[in-house]
Amino acid sequence: MRRFIWATSYIAGGVAAGALSAYVMIQSAGVEPAGAGVPWLSRAAALSEPDDFYVRAHYLLEGRLPPAPGQLTEATAETDNDGQPLTGSCLYRIVSTGPLPAWWSISIIGGASETAPLQSTASSDTAIRQPDGTAEILVYPSPRPGNWLKSPATQRFTILYSALPRGPAGEAPAFAIKREACL
C-alpha cells in the first residue's frame, strides 16, 4: 500500500510540475521589448518564428485568436516611459511620437491580464488629432477634455496597442506614455 501511495504522489507531483512549467513558458515565451527605451512589450516577432507554439498558446488560453503575422500587430505596456507601473491614481498622457499607421487602437485593460474587462478604447477612427496629425490621449479614472480613456480608479492596469503593421514584426508603437500627476 505504501508503494502505491508513493507512486501516486510522485506521478501527481510530476504532473503538477509539468503543468506549472508549461504555464510559465506560455506566459513568458516570446515577450520582447518592442524597442529601446520604450515601455511596450510585444510577442509579434515570436509569432513568425517556427517555435511559436507557446506564444500561440498564450493567446488561446486567454480566449483570443493570435494575430496573424503581417496582418495585425499588438503590444502591451504595464509601465510608463520612466518605468513606473501604470496605476489608476495617476494621470497619464499618451502622445504619438512619429507617423501613425493607417489604423491603430489603444485600449485600457482593467488588470494585468489581457482578459480583464476593457475599460475604454480610442482608435484612429475616433481620436481627435492635432492639425499636424499627432494624437494625444489622456488616461484617468474621471473624465478629461479631449481624447480621454477611463482607467480603473485605484488598481494597476495595462495598455493594449493594436495596429496595422507598417514595418517589421514587433516594431515599437509610435506612442509615448508620460505620467503627468498622481493623487
N, C-alpha and C positions, 0 to 999 in steps of 0.2 A: 504494500500500500504506500509506503514511503517513496519508493521509486516512482510510482505513478504521480504522486503529488509533486515531487521534484521535477520530473519530466514535464509535467503540465505547467509548472511555474517557469521553467526555462523557455518553453515554447511561447507562453504568454509574454514573458519579458522580451524575447526576440521580436515578436510581432509588434509590441509597443515601441521598442527602439527603432524598428524599421519604419513604422508609421510616422514617428516623430522626426526622424532624419529626412524622410520624403517631404513632410510638411515644411521643414526648414529650407530644404532645397527649392521647393516650389515658391516660397515667399521671397527668397533671396537671389535666385538664379537670374542672370541677365540684367539685373538692375545696375545701370551705369549712369554716371553724371552726364547730362546732356551737353555739357560744355565746361570750360574752365571758369571758375568764379561765378557760376550761376546756381541757384537752388534746385533747378529742375533735374529730376531723375527719369530715365526712360528705359524701356525694355525693347524699343523698336529695332535696334541693331541686332539684338539676340533673336528676334523673330525670323530673320532671314538666314540664320545660321543652320547648319544641319542638325545641331544638337539643341533644338528648340522645344523639346518635349516638356521640360519643366516650366518654361515661360508660357506655353500654351495652357498647361495645367493650371497655372496661376489664374488666368482669365476664366477658365471653365469652372474652377472651384468658387469663383465669385459670381457665377451665374451669367457671365458675359462671353460672347464670342471674341476671340482675339482679333485685333485689327489686321486686315490683310496687308502684308508688306507692300509699300509703294502706293497704297490707296488712302490710308489714314495713318497719322502718327499721333501718339499720345505721350504725355509727360505729366508727372505729378510733382508737387512741391509741398513739403511739410515744414519748411523754414523760409525765412525771408532772405534777401541778398546778403545780410550780415550774419547769417547762420543761426538766428534766433527762431525758436519754434513759433508757428502761427497759432495764435490764441484769440478767442473772441473778445478779450478785454482790450484789444488794441485796434487802432485804425490803420489800415494798410492802403497803399496806393500802388496799383498795378499799372505800369506805364510801358507803352510799346517803345522798343529801343532800336527798331530798324524796320525795313519793309515787311509788311504783313502778308501772309498767304491769301489766296482768293477767298477761302473760307476758314474761319477759326472759331473756337468756342472755349470759354473759361467758365468752369463750374466750381462752386464751393460745396465740398462734401463734409457733412456734419461730424465725421470722426476720422480716425486714422485709416479705416478700411475703405476701399473703393465701393463697398456695398452699402455703406452708411447712406441715409437718405440725402439726396441733393437738396441743398438749401435754395440755391438760385443759380442762374446761368446767364451769361452775356455772350453774344456772338457777333460775328462780322455783320450779320443781318440786323441786329438790334442795338448795337452800341453806337452812340453818337461820337463821331470823330471830329478832331480839330481841323481847321482849314488846311493844315499841312499834311493831313492824312494820319496823324498819330492818334492813338486811342489811350484813354486814361480811365481806370475803373477804381472806385473806392470800395473797400470791403470793411463792413462794420455791422454790428447787430441792429442798429437803428438807422432809419432812412437818412440819406445824404443827397444833396442835389447832384444832378448829372448822372453818369453811369454808376450805379450802386449795386453791389451784391450783398445779400444778407449772410452774415456769418453766425455761428452759434454764439449765444450770449457769454458763456464762460469757458467752455471746453476748447481743446485743441481741434484744429480742422485741417483739411487737405485741399489744395487747389489742383483741379484736373484740367489739363490743356489738351484739346483735340484740334487737329487741323489737317487740311490737305497738304501733303508734303511738297516742299519747294526744292529740296536738295537731298543729300544723303540721309539714310535712315538714322534716327537718333539725333538729328540736328536740334540744337537748343532753341526753345521758343523765343520769339523776339519780344519778350516781356520781362521787365524787372519788377521785383516785389520789394517795396520800400515801406518800412514801419514809420508811421507819422507820429503817433502819440499813443500812450497807454493810460488806462484809468488807474 
